[in-house]
Amino acid sequence: ENFSVNVEGDGAFICQNSWGEEFGEAGVFYVSYYDTNIGSHNVVYTKIEDTDNYDKIYQSDLCGWVGQMGYERESIYGANVFRAKEQEQIEAAGFYATGKDTTYDIYVVKNFVDTGSFEAKNRIKVAEGTLSNAGYYTIRFNQPVEVESGERFAVMLYITTPNAVYPMAVEYVADELTKNVDITDGEGYISIRGSRWNRVEQQAQSNLCIKAYSSLRKEETK
């Protein structure tokens, strides 16, 4: 009877968020166990890493997961190319699993020149695994990959999401909120089988949601 509408039974979640003490009862509010919306569209953080775990982040998808891309199949290759700012060790990659039970393989390609650099002989495999749930993940490499200042390098992701037709998360201009997105700041490529590659910004006016995390080389920090 404390709710403004009739609900099926007693009980409520006691909630608090960032709206401040002006909202609800000094910032606290109640949501019925029988609410029809809560839990249908939610975000859960199961791990938050320290902000100083890496020295740099390379990215071109500042809006994050806006939409999805694929070839109407469960798997896709994607790669983002970056230019190292200093002598660094590439230590991790960040990307989205767009569905449950997503498997991934991550590679680094050094000294990137053009799509010919993506040949299998140039790929350094740095991680693989399975992700039970959809969401954003930071995957630390099995071993870091050293790059020189000014070197162009690529982080390549081969991702498979069961029953998906568009398994790769992308950023693009979707609505009023993203109308000012700059997609010209990225250099991303996609491929069906990892042999022939298409430039994402030109083909789909999008940026791939693949990030690289690095630390300065030890000799630079002495």
C-alpha positions, 0 to 999 in steps of 0.5 A, spaced: 500 500 500 505 504 500 506 504 492 502 509 488 500 503 483 497 496 485 502 491 486 501 483 486 505 483 493 509 485 499 516 487 499 521 492 495 528 493 493 531 498 498 535 502 492 540 508 492 544 511 486 547 518 484 541 523 484 543 525 491 539 526 498 534 531 494 531 524 491 526 520 495 527 519 502 534 522 503 537 519 497 533 512 498 528 509 494 524 503 494 522 498 488 517 493 488 519 486 488 514 485 482 516 491 478 515 490 471 522 493 469 527 492 474 532 487 472 530 487 464 535 492 462 541 493 467 548 493 468 552 489 473 560 490 475 563 484 477 570 487 477 573 494 477 581 494 476 585 500 479 586 506 475 593 506 475 594 498 472 596 501 465 600 507 463 596 508 457 590 506 453 589 506 445 582 507 443 577 510 438 570 508 440 569 513 446 562 512 445 563 505 447 558 500 444 553 503 440 551 498 435 553 491 432 557 489 426 558 482 422 557 478 416 550 474 418 554 469 422 557 467 429 564 469 428 568 475 425 575 478 425 576 485 427 583 489 428 584 496 430 591 500 428 594 504 433 601 508 433 605 507 439 607 514 443 613 511 446 617 505 447 611 501 451 609 494 452 602 492 450 599 488 455 592 488 455 586 489 450 579 491 451 572 489 448 565 487 448 562 480 448 555 481 445 552 475 448 553 469 452 558 464 451 563 468 447 570 465 445 575 470 443 582 469 440 587 476 441 593 477 437 598 483 436 601 485 429 607 489 430 610 494 424 603 495 421 604 497 414 597 495 410 592 489 410 598 485 408 601 485 415 595 481 418 598 475 414 598 469 419 605 469 420 605 476 423 600 475 428 603 474 435 597 470 439 597 473 446 590 471 449 584 466 448 578 464 452 571 464 453 566 469 456 560 467 460 556 473 459 555 479 455 559 485 457 565 489 457 572 485 458 579 487 459 583 481 458 591 481 460 595 478 455 599 472 456 606 476 455 606 483 453 608 485 446 614 491 446 613 496 441 617 502 439 615 510 439 612 511 433 611 504 431 604 502 428 601 496 431 594 492 431 590 489 436 586 483 432 580 480 435 577 473 433 570 473 436 565 468 436 558 469 439 553 463 439 547 464 435 549 472 433 549 475 426 553 481 428 558 479 434 562 485 433 561 491 438 562 498 434 561 505 435 557 509 430 552 515 429 546 512 431 541 518 434 541 525 437 546 523 443 551 520 438 550 526 432 557 529 434 561 522 434 568 523 430 569 516 426 575 519 422 579 518 428 580 510 428 583 505 423 579 499 424 578 493 419 574 487 419 574 480 415 570 474 415 576 469 415 582 473 416 584 473 409 581 479 406 580 485 410 575 491 409 576 498 412 570 499 417 570 507 417 569 507 409 565 501 409 560 502 415 562 509 418 563 506 424 569 504 429 571 498 432 570 497 440 577 494 441 582 498 445 589 497 447 592 498 454 600 499 455 605 500 460 612 504 459 618 499 458 622 498 464 628 502 461 623 508 460 621 508 467 628 508 471 
